[in-house]
Structures are given as structure tokens and as C-alpha cells.
Amino acid sequence: MDIVNYVKRPDVLTRLKLKKPISPTTAQRWMKHVGYRWSKTPTGQFVDGHERCGVIEYGHKLVFLPVWAELLSRTRIYKTDGSTCLSQLVPVTTSSRRVVIWNHDKSTYYANHRRKIRWVHKSETAVPYAKGEGPSLMVADTVSPDYGWLKSPDGQQHGRVLFKAGKARDGYFTTQNILDQASNAMDILEHHFADEDHVIVFDNATTHLKLADDALSARKMPKFSPKHRKEWDGSDWGEGRQPKTWGVEVNVVDESGKPVHAPSGETKKMKVRMCDATFPDGSPQSLYYPEGHELAGVFKGMAVILNERGHADVSKIRAECPKFQCEKGADRCCYRRMLYNEPNFVNVKSLLES
């Protein structure tokens, strides 16, 4: 109708030498004649990195698919119309309870969603575009083929979260919000569906993969103790190029778990000690020198940590391969790779998993 209304204008009628406005059918014929079709705006394909070798190996061979196959053997199987439940693939015994799989996801709706169906010229190609405009409302919920949306039988409890993102609104959806929602979901399942085993499936969004602030990671560890370690007084972490010890930089949060912002708008930061590691025999390994040591409280450095784990003659090994891109199959090329191969560095669980 935009074209019809445009042609109605007296100056346009005069310029086109028309005696009367055109009809919508005529406008549609014109658009097709000049190469346009009424369709959705072309959009590009998402690239998510799932084709990486490590992801394929994890998903297809080692972990995901074998676990998923075992879970599916204990789920209900439905016909395509969803009305009738067929017998399960493997009989469920008293030692192998029925499994219900719940899928968690989020959708964001914007006040000014763009029109996606319009006249698109045949020469037009996909271009980047903003996801939405105006205030948004995010809906996060959990659903299963067995029970639909997660809620108690009486409907008084539910797993849905409505979130108005924005600095002046509800803030931003963080890992803590996900943990609260997951905890609420598990409470509902435990109280109302306790006779079945439940698996909640989350995607690999950053907020779902976040580790504890002090979780083990060799990514930024220094090779040796800081040079100014003897000045360590137990409180001053040091600044810039003169650190007195090493710690993990984390956000400062308030009592509700929300980040605290400086007057400039930046999130305030602080440093904390990294948690203890574990030796192969299960005993703890502190990453900092103990009380009574002349460097008490100072980070040991990767060289000492590896030496304590039985890795001899590591003094000539570099701290990190260029851009941390180690050669395939290498296990002693750099300190970081050696630590990442240690079992308790490999098996660090996310906050959501733990």
C-alpha cells in the first residue's frame, strides 16, 4: 500500500501522466516487473564453531552421543502426532528409572520488531542487521515432550522467568540468574515429579559455561612468582608491572550478586586467590606458599606447581606456545599445556554443572 499511497499524490500523478491512482494489484505487477518479490529479508547463516575438531571429538566419540543414547533408552517415545506413547526402546527396570529430558532456552522480544516480509529485489543479498530495537522482554523457560512447560500440577509454581534487560531496568541476565532459575526448576521437579529422573539440557551460552571465580585455570598464570614478592604484606596485590603476588581478577558484586559499577560506568574489579589444586592421590595442592614460609601467601608460579607434581627438568620449557596454539599431540611444549593436561585442570565443572 505504500506504493499505492505514493502514486496517489497529485505531483506523482502529474509526473507519471496518470488520470487516477493505481490499484494494489497494479502495484504488485509493477514490483514484479522491476525484479522484486514479496518475501522475507535475506539473512546470513549463523556460524557457531560446532565443526571444530575438538567439538566433533567430544560430541561424536567421547562424551555427548554415548551419554545421550543411554538417556534416550529410558525416555518415553511418542508418535509424530504426539498423541500416543509407544513402548520405550529398552525396558525400564527398578534400577533404571524413567528419564524425562527438559530443554531450556531463551527468547527475546523487542518493542519495535522490524517487518521481515517486504518487497525484496532479486539482486539483494544477505547483510548484517541488528536483532531488534526498543525495549526488550526476555522469556526463559524449560519444556519437555512429556509435560510441556515446566510447572507444578496445580500451576502455582513454574520455571518461567521474564526479564527486562537494560541498565535502568532489571540489569543484565547473568550466570546467577541462570543458577537461580535452575535451582527453582530442580525444586519443582523434586517435589512434584520425584518418581522419575530428570535431565535439564542447556546450550553452551557463555552464562551457562561460566566457572567459579577462583576455579583452576592455567590461562593467565605466571611462570614464576612475581619479582616483587618479598614486599608482599598480605593485602596489597600490587599494580601494573610490579605485582607482589598473583590472583584472579573478578567483578565486585553487591549483596544481591549484581556487579558494582564505578562512577565511570565500568564494573569494579578485585583480585582473589585461585582455589587449591589436587594431587593425583587426592591430597590438596596449594598454589600459594603456606604460612611460615618466607613468601607466605605469594603465588608459587607454574614452574614450582609442575615440579611439585613430579615434572622434573621443566626449567627450559617455555611458559606458553605462541598465541597458545600448541602443535597437535604435543603435551610438554609449554607450561600451560602441561597444566591443562593435569586431570583436575581438565575436569573443572561450570557453576551450572556443580
Order of alpha helices (4+ residues) and beta strands (2+ residues): alpha-alpha-alpha-beta-alpha-alpha-beta-beta-beta-beta-beta-beta-beta-alpha-beta-alpha-beta-beta-beta-beta-alpha-alpha-alpha
